[in-house]
Amino acid sequence: MTEILSPLPQPAAMSTSTGYLPIEEHGVIGDLRTVALVGTDGTIDWYCPSRFDAPSVFAALLDKERGGSFRIAPAHEGWKSRQLYFPDTNILITRFLSEEGVAEVIDFMPVMRPGDGGRDRVVRTVLGIRGELTLRVEVDPRFDYGRVEHETQLAEHGAVFRSSAGSLALSTRAPLEIRDGRAFAEVKVRPDDRLTFVLENGDGELRPRPYGEDEARGLFVDAVDFWRGWLRQCRYTGRWRETVYRSALTLKLLTYQPTGAIVAAATTSLPEQLGGERNWDYRYTWIRDAAFSLYALLRLGFTEEASAFMEWLTLRFRAPSVAT
């Protein structure tokens, strides 16, 4: 990378009492329809395809054994990691460091334009930086909050996960192995090596397709252009520019583009305290929370979000039965 990266808080040790990464050790990516949470250990442990409030396929954030996840991490012990955002974007980089070498996983979701189909994609590119590092890949979806069984099949250009609740296609050049409904791979990367995994959701006819590294790089450039283009509307010029930009980008990720609604948060069932009762589903618009978000966005110059939200809210009052 030739640019200075925007750092996230550095990871602490995994909680020894629970075995789960703390929520603050996650970065977030999204496409203005839904988001995915990526842990500092390289695991996507929360992802609901197509919509914020859709049933999850990765929910290890809530249940490591039954929730499902998509992990890319070094195959050996003794490594460290840190997470960063590519400057002024919602593209997340997880960097793995060990004595053997250094590698990065670049995560993002291409933002769908108005009129695009309902298939969102998660793009994960492995990039070799220094030395030689072997990474282990494990894709373990659990459809409908882990309540629906699925079948997994190898296919040309990847693998397919099919269930009565939907399908996922994993496209990659890496050779895959299927065990117990999961897809596995081990990849060895050296400096400047690139290998991309694209996870796409859809119906039962979904198939993997070849993604060349040039196409993956093009998706990355498009994502950079989108987020930086959006940020150019910002009027803030003070000393806290990087922090303000990061906050604005996060608020934008919580906006459901087709309607303009703003969700309170991207997750559900996370109690304020372990064993506590306050574990509501936050993937809906709470007027109070949305008002705070809109106030911040308006102060920064993002007027389109406020206009779209008010139009959505007006429609709710005029026709309460209209689907959101």
C-alpha positions as CSV (number, residue, x, y, z in Angstrom):
1,M,0.0,0.0,0.0
2,T,1.4,3.4,-0.9
3,E,-1.1,5.4,1.2
4,I,-1.2,5.9,5.0
5,L,-3.9,3.7,6.4
6,S,-6.5,4.8,8.9
7,P,-6.0,2.6,12.0
8,L,-8.6,1.0,14.1
9,P,-8.1,0.4,17.8
10,Q,-5.6,-2.3,18.2
11,P,-6.8,-5.8,19.3
12,A,-6.6,-6.9,22.9
13,A,-6.5,-10.5,23.9
14,M,-9.6,-12.6,23.1
15,S,-11.8,-12.8,26.2
16,T,-10.7,-15.8,28.2
17,S,-14.0,-16.0,30.0
18,T,-16.1,-16.4,26.8
19,G,-13.8,-17.3,24.0
20,Y,-15.4,-14.6,21.8
21,L,-13.8,-11.5,20.3
22,P,-15.1,-8.3,22.0
23,I,-17.4,-6.4,19.7
24,E,-14.9,-3.5,19.5
25,E,-12.4,-5.8,17.8
26,H,-14.5,-5.8,14.6
27,G,-14.4,-3.7,11.5
28,V,-17.5,-3.2,9.4
29,I,-18.0,-3.4,5.6
30,G,-21.2,-2.9,3.7
31,D,-23.1,-2.0,0.5
32,L,-25.9,0.3,1.7
33,R,-28.2,-2.7,2.0
34,T,-26.5,-4.8,4.6
35,V,-23.2,-5.1,6.4
36,A,-20.7,-7.7,7.5
37,L,-18.5,-7.6,10.6
38,V,-14.9,-8.7,10.3
39,G,-13.0,-9.6,13.4
40,T,-9.3,-8.9,14.0
41,D,-8.8,-12.7,13.7
42,G,-9.9,-12.5,10.0
43,T,-13.4,-14.0,10.7
44,I,-16.6,-12.6,9.2
45,D,-18.8,-13.6,12.1
46,W,-21.9,-11.5,11.3
47,Y,-23.6,-11.2,7.9
48,C,-27.2,-11.2,6.7
49,P,-27.4,-11.2,2.9
50,S,-29.4,-8.7,1.0
51,R,-30.9,-6.7,3.9
52,F,-29.9,-5.6,7.4
53,D,-32.9,-7.5,8.9
54,A,-32.6,-10.7,6.8
55,P,-31.8,-14.0,8.5
56,S,-28.1,-14.5,9.1
57,V,-25.7,-16.9,7.3
58,F,-22.8,-16.0,9.5
59,A,-23.6,-15.4,13.2
60,A,-20.6,-16.8,15.1
61,L,-20.7,-13.5,16.9
62,L,-23.6,-14.9,18.8
63,D,-22.8,-18.7,18.7
64,K,-19.4,-20.0,17.7
65,E,-20.6,-23.5,17.3
66,R,-23.8,-23.0,15.4
67,G,-23.7,-19.5,14.0
68,G,-21.4,-19.9,11.0
69,S,-18.5,-17.9,9.8
70,F,-16.0,-17.1,7.0
71,R,-12.4,-17.1,8.3
72,I,-9.1,-16.3,6.6
73,A,-6.2,-16.4,9.0
74,P,-2.6,-17.8,9.2
75,A,-2.5,-21.6,9.4
76,H,0.1,-21.6,12.2
77,E,0.2,-20.2,15.7
78,G,2.1,-17.2,17.0
79,W,0.9,-14.4,14.7
80,K,-0.5,-11.0,15.5
81,S,-2.9,-8.8,13.6
82,R,-4.1,-5.3,13.3
83,Q,-7.0,-3.7,11.3
84,L,-7.1,-0.6,9.2
85,Y,-9.4,1.2,6.8
86,F,-8.1,2.2,3.4
87,P,-8.1,6.0,3.7
88,D,-11.6,7.7,3.4
89,T,-13.4,4.4,2.5
90,N,-15.3,1.5,4.0
91,I,-12.7,-0.9,2.7
92,L,-11.2,-2.9,5.6
93,I,-7.7,-4.3,5.8
94,T,-6.7,-7.0,8.3
95,R,-2.9,-7.3,8.4
96,F,-1.3,-10.5,9.8
97,L,2.2,-10.4,11.1
98,S,4.5,-13.3,12.0
99,E,8.1,-14.3,11.8
100,E,7.4,-16.2,8.6
101,G,5.9,-13.2,6.8
102,V,3.2,-10.6,6.5
103,A,0.0,-10.8,4.6
104,E,-3.2,-8.8,4.4
105,V,-6.9,-9.6,3.8
106,I,-8.7,-6.7,2.0
107,D,-12.5,-6.9,2.7
108,F,-15.2,-4.8,1.1
109,M,-18.7,-5.1,-0.5
110,P,-19.3,-3.5,-3.9
111,V,-22.0,-0.8,-3.6
112,M,-25.0,-1.7,-5.8
113,R,-26.3,1.1,-7.9
114,P,-30.0,1.9,-8.2
115,G,-31.7,-0.8,-10.4
116,D,-29.0,-3.4,-9.6
117,G,-30.2,-6.9,-8.7
118,G,-30.5,-8.1,-5.2
119,R,-27.3,-10.1,-5.1
120,D,-24.8,-8.5,-2.8
121,R,-21.1,-9.6,-2.8
122,V,-18.4,-9.9,-0.2
123,V,-15.0,-9.6,-1.8
124,R,-12.0,-10.8,0.2
125,T,-8.5,-10.4,-1.4
126,V,-5.5,-12.0,0.1
127,L,-2.3,-10.0,-0.5
128,G,1.3,-11.1,0.2
129,I,3.4,-8.3,1.7
130,R,6.7,-9.9,3.0
131,G,8.2,-13.3,3.4
132,E,6.0,-16.4,2.9
133,L,2.8,-17.0,4.8
134,T,0.3,-19.8,4.6
135,L,-3.3,-18.9,5.3
136,R,-6.2,-21.2,6.1
137,V,-9.6,-20.4,4.6
138,E,-12.8,-21.9,6.1
139,V,-16.3,-21.0,4.8
140,D,-19.0,-22.4,7.1
141,P,-22.4,-20.8,6.4
142,R,-25.4,-21.5,8.6
143,F,-28.6,-20.4,6.9
144,D,-31.6,-18.8,8.6
145,Y,-29.8,-18.2,12.0
146,G,-28.5,-21.8,11.8
147,R,-31.9,-23.3,11.7
148,V,-31.8,-24.7,8.1
149,E,-29.6,-27.4,6.8
150,H,-27.7,-26.9,3.6
151,E,-25.7,-28.9,1.0
152,T,-22.3,-28.0,-0.3
153,Q,-20.9,-28.9,-3.7
154,L,-17.7,-28.2,-5.4
155,A,-18.2,-26.4,-8.8
156,E,-16.0,-25.0,-11.5
157,H,-14.5,-21.8,-10.2
158,G,-15.4,-22.5,-6.5
159,A,-18.2,-24.0,-4.4
160,V,-22.0,-23.6,-3.9
161,F,-23.9,-23.7,-0.6
162,R,-27.6,-24.4,-1.2
163,S,-30.5,-24.5,1.3
164,S,-34.3,-23.9,1.3
165,A,-33.5,-20.5,2.8
166,G,-31.2,-19.4,0.0
167,S,-27.8,-20.1,-1.7
168,L,-24.3,-18.8,-1.6
169,A,-21.7,-19.1,-4.3
170,L,-18.0,-18.9,-3.5
171,S,-15.8,-18.0,-6.4
172,T,-12.1,-18.4,-6.2
173,R,-9.0,-19.8,-8.0
174,A,-7.9,-21.6,-4.9
175,P,-8.4,-25.4,-4.8
176,L,-11.2,-26.2,-2.3
177,E,-12.0,-29.2,-0.1
178,I,-15.5,-29.9,1.2
179,R,-16.0,-31.4,4.7
180,D,-19.2,-31.5,6.8
181,G,-20.8,-28.8,4.6
182,R,-17.8,-26.5,4.9
183,A,-15.3,-25.3,2.3
184,F,-11.6,-25.3,3.2
185,A,-8.5,-24.1,1.4
186,E,-4.9,-23.4,2.3
187,V,-3.1,-20.7,0.3
188,K,0.6,-19.7,0.4
189,V,1.4,-16.1,-0.4
190,R,4.6,-14.3,-1.2
191,P,5.2,-10.6,-1.8
192,D,2.7,-9.1,-4.3
193,D,0.8,-12.4,-4.6
194,R,-3.0,-11.8,-4.8
195,L,-5.8,-14.3,-4.5
196,T,-9.5,-13.2,-4.3
197,F,-12.6,-14.9,-2.8
198,V,-16.0,-13.6,-3.8
199,L,-19.1,-14.7,-1.9
200,E,-22.4,-14.0,-3.7
201,N,-25.9,-14.7,-2.5
202,G,-28.9,-15.7,-4.6
203,D,-31.3,-18.4,-5.5
204,G,-30.8,-22.2,-6.1
205,E,-29.4,-21.6,-9.6
206,L,-26.5,-19.5,-8.4
207,R,-23.1,-20.7,-9.7
208,P,-19.6,-19.5,-9.1
209,R,-17.9,-17.7,-11.9
210,P,-14.3,-16.8,-12.6
211,Y,-13.0,-13.6,-11.1
212,G,-9.7,-12.5,-12.5
213,E,-7.4,-10.4,-10.3
214,D,-7.8,-7.5,-12.7
215,E,-11.6,-7.6,-12.3
216,A,-11.2,-7.9,-8.5
217,R,-8.9,-4.9,-8.6
218,G,-11.4,-3.0,-10.7
219,L,-14.1,-3.7,-8.0
220,F,-11.7,-2.3,-5.4
221,V,-11.1,0.8,-7.4
222,D,-14.8,1.3,-7.9
223,A,-15.4,1.0,-4.2
224,V,-12.7,3.5,-3.4
225,D,-14.1,6.0,-5.9
226,F,-17.6,5.6,-4.5
227,W,-16.8,6.2,-0.9
228,R,-14.3,9.1,-1.6
229,G,-16.8,10.6,-4.0
230,W,-19.5,10.6,-1.3
231,L,-17.1,12.1,1.2
232,R,-16.4,15.0,-1.1
233,Q,-19.8,16.5,0.0
234,C,-18.4,16.9,3.6
235,R,-18.0,20.5,4.7
236,Y,-15.9,19.8,7.8
237,T,-12.4,21.2,7.6
238,G,-11.3,21.1,11.3
239,R,-8.5,19.3,13.0
240,W,-10.5,16.1,13.6
241,R,-11.0,15.4,9.9
242,E,-10.0,11.7,10.0
243,T,-12.3,11.0,13.0
244,V,-15.2,12.9,11.5
245,Y,-14.8,11.2,8.1
246,R,-14.7,7.7,9.8
247,S,-17.9,8.5,11.8
248,A,-19.7,9.8,8.7
249,L,-18.7,6.7,6.7
250,T,-20.1,4.5,9.5
251,L,-23.4,6.4,9.6
252,K,-23.7,6.0,5.9
253,L,-23.2,2.3,6.2
254,L,-26.3,2.1,8.4
255,T,-28.4,3.7,5.7
256,Y,-30.7,1.3,3.7
257,Q,-30.2,2.8,0.2
258,P,-33.4,1.6,-1.5
259,T,-35.6,3.5,1.0
260,G,-33.4,6.0,2.9
261,A,-34.2,4.4,6.3
262,I,-31.4,4.4,8.9
263,V,-31.0,1.4,11.2
264,A,-30.0,1.9,14.8
265,A,-27.3,-0.8,14.5
266,A,-26.3,-3.7,12.3
267,T,-26.7,-6.5,14.9
268,T,-29.2,-8.3,17.1
269,S,-29.2,-10.3,20.3
270,L,-26.1,-8.8,21.8
271,P,-27.0,-8.0,25.5
272,E,-25.6,-5.0,27.2
273,Q,-24.3,-7.5,29.9
274,L,-23.8,-11.2,29.5
275,G,-27.0,-12.9,30.7
276,G,-28.8,-9.6,30.6
277,E,-32.2,-9.0,29.1
278,R,-31.4,-5.9,26.9
279,N,-30.7,-7.9,23.7
280,W,-33.1,-6.3,21.3
281,D,-32.9,-6.4,17.5
282,Y,-31.4,-3.1,16.5
283,R,-31.7,-3.6,12.8
284,Y,-34.7,-1.3,12.5
285,T,-35.2,2.5,12.4
286,W,-35.5,4.0,15.9
287,I,-36.7,7.6,15.4
288,R,-34.5,8.9,18.2
289,D,-31.3,7.3,16.9
290,A,-32.1,8.2,13.3
291,A,-32.6,11.8,14.4
292,F,-29.2,12.0,15.9
293,S,-27.6,10.4,12.8
294,L,-29.4,12.9,10.5
295,Y,-28.4,15.8,12.6
296,A,-24.7,14.8,12.4
297,L,-24.9,14.2,8.6
298,L,-26.7,17.5,7.9
299,R,-24.1,19.4,9.9
300,L,-21.5,17.9,7.7
301,G,-23.3,18.7,4.5
302,F,-24.9,15.4,3.6
303,T,-28.3,16.6,2.6
304,E,-29.4,13.7,0.4
305,E,-29.6,11.3,3.3
306,A,-31.9,13.7,5.2
307,S,-34.2,14.1,2.2
308,A,-34.4,10.4,1.6
309,F,-35.1,9.6,5.2
310,M,-37.9,12.2,5.4
311,E,-39.5,10.8,2.3
312,W,-39.4,7.3,3.7
313,L,-40.8,8.5,7.0
314,T,-43.6,10.5,5.2
315,L,-44.6,7.4,3.3
316,R,-44.8,5.4,6.5
317,F,-47.3,7.8,7.9
318,R,-49.4,8.0,4.8
319,A,-49.5,4.3,4.1
320,P,-48.5,2.3,7.3
321,S,-48.9,-1.0,5.5
322,V,-46.2,-0.2,2.9
323,A,-43.4,-2.7,3.1
324,T,-40.1,-1.3,4.3
